[in-house]
Every structure is written in structure tokens, then in C-alpha cells.
């Protein structure tokens, strides 16, 4: 079928709207008419890292939409269902069968290579003779910067049709990662404060779910508007660029009675990760979520004398089929208040969404493709 998608045609290039031919869904696939797609940092960074031979590509991995066709081998999903599309996993390897689907042994192939497991692609550039250029269009098993997407049972979460799909798009990755880190990795008690470095979508989702748990949080971010959003959640907010102020880690310790029990870094800035480690109390845990810096500096003396732990997490240890319904339930119960973090853009305004995301003027841009 012919549909419209945003292509990236060269490493780090702009998004270019073009017509593509999308294959019919195979037996294990689902065709989704995309309603909305969240813009995530990963959608901006991955295309800068791809070689020219893996371009053009279509990214987008926070898609929501309506199922239009279902392959013969797919169960649990029907035509007309509303779905949130998240990351893929094979559901058969050791990590997957142990419940750790974010660490699937096939994750690189299924999510980042822009092709099916057999090496085929789902898209070609539209052409008069039907033999257009190959387009790498299976990003995170969806490539949802498009009006239609091919997805799978393992990354499609069926949701109540009464829910607003434009608000649910970030649940596929950004909100799931931040909130999942708190729920699945930290599991904090009310007396175990958390410090969050970076008040973007991931960081504020962590703050939002922590508030629902009654856990005190401190947020560190240089953007005043984002600190203001954090304060609306009841968080204490610090400006790391404040002139003549004490070091960030000392200010965090003063606010948390000697140091935070947990720290979450979403910035991927090496100096900030070091601040996060030093802001912890003894035996505290730092979870580094950001993707960017190739190396981090760890304070070995502080680490060895305090029993602190520094680790990472993929998607907040979430299984989308479990965590997304859980978060939607918390949202409906008023314990995960994130709707106001979303700013919607008509899909034609993707350049504005990218610019606003990079400037920090909005928390979570979502492209709306239409009902």
C-alpha cells in the first residue's frame, strides 16, 4: 500500500516527507494506521550514527494508532483495536523467558537495524514502476514517523478505545523508561528520597510516579520552565548553573538529610553523572539512563568507601505488555499525572517539534497524524 512517511536520507539529515510503498503485513505482523507519534531523543540521535548504506530510514518508536489488518498468526489483536506500539523483543531467548525483555539477545536487530529478522525491509520509496529505492523501515518494529506502520504482537499494547491516543504515545518509551525505573529498579520507600538529573520526559515521568508513591524528589535542571514543572509535582528543584551556589551534590545532600537514596541521570553528560554519584548517601544507587557520552568518570574513592552502586537500565526494566497497562491504570487513578507534559504538533510541523525539543521549551512533543 502507498502511504506517507518522514525519511532521513543522510546521516544527521532533516526529516523529509515522502510517499513510500509499505508491504502488506506478513502472518506475524499487524498493520496500524498511526494516530500520534512521540518525538524521542533516540529518534534524533540514531540517524546521526547510521552509515549511508542504512539510509534512507524511517524512525519513530512511540506510535499509537488503530489496527487495520492482522496477520494470520497473530492472536490477541483484532482489526479496529487501538494500540500503543513500543520496543520489540523476541520473547524466546534466555533474557526474554526470564522476563527481562529489554535485554533480548535479538534487541539490536529487532529495534535498530531498520529491517525484519530475516533481513528484509517493510518499505520502498514510491515509484511509478513499483521498484523504488529500499527504505529501512522497521525501527523498533514500527517506524511510526509515518501514516501507517507494520508492527507485531510483542510490541503492540491494546488499550481502551475511549483513551486519547495522542496522550498515550510517550508511554511507549519516554514515560515508560522514567516511571519504570522508579517502579521496577528503585522500588523506593517513602523515606528514601530520589534525585533526578534532567527534567525532560523521562525525568519528569520518574518524578510523577514517585509523587504517586509518596516519595520525596529533588530535580536538577538548568531550564527554569522545566524546574517549574517539577515543582508543580512537589519536587524541590535546583539550578545547577546558579552563580555563587554550593556544588550541586552538596545542595542535594542538604535537601535530603545527608544524600539521596537513589539518583537517576537522564542527561548522559559525564560531569552530571559524577555529580549524581556524589549526591548519594552511603549505599545509594545511581541509575544512568541517558545515551550520549561514550565514557563516564566515576569517583572511585567515594564509591569504594560508601558501598554505592552505579548501574544502567534499558527501558526501566519494563515489559511493555505489562508496564504500559500498569502506567495507564495509575494515570486513570490520578497517580501518574503526565498529560500536561505533552505538546501536540500537526505532523507537518515536525521541524518545529524538533526545534522545541532541542531548546527545552517543551517537555514531550507528539506528532498528530489524525484520526
Buried (B, 14 or more C-beta within 10 A) or exposed (E): EEBBBBBBBEEEEEBEEBEBBBBEBBEBBBBBBBBBBBBBBBBBBBBEEBEEEBBBBBBBBBBBBBBBBBBEEBEEBEEEBBBBBBBBBBBEBEBBEEEBBBBBBBBEBBBBBBBBBEEEBBBBBBEEEEEBBBBBBBBBBBBBBBBBBBBBBBBBBBBEEEBEBBBBBBBBBBBBBBBBBBBBBBEBEEEBBBBBBBBBBBBBBBBBBBBBBEBBBBBBBBBEEBBEBBBBBEBBBBBBEEEEEEEBBEBBBEBBEEBBBBBBBBBBBBEBBBBBBBBBBEEBBBBBBBEEBEEBEBBEEBBEEBEBBBEEBBBBBBBBBBBBBBBBEBBEEEBBBBEEBBBBBEBEBBEBBBEBBEEBEBBBBBBBBEE
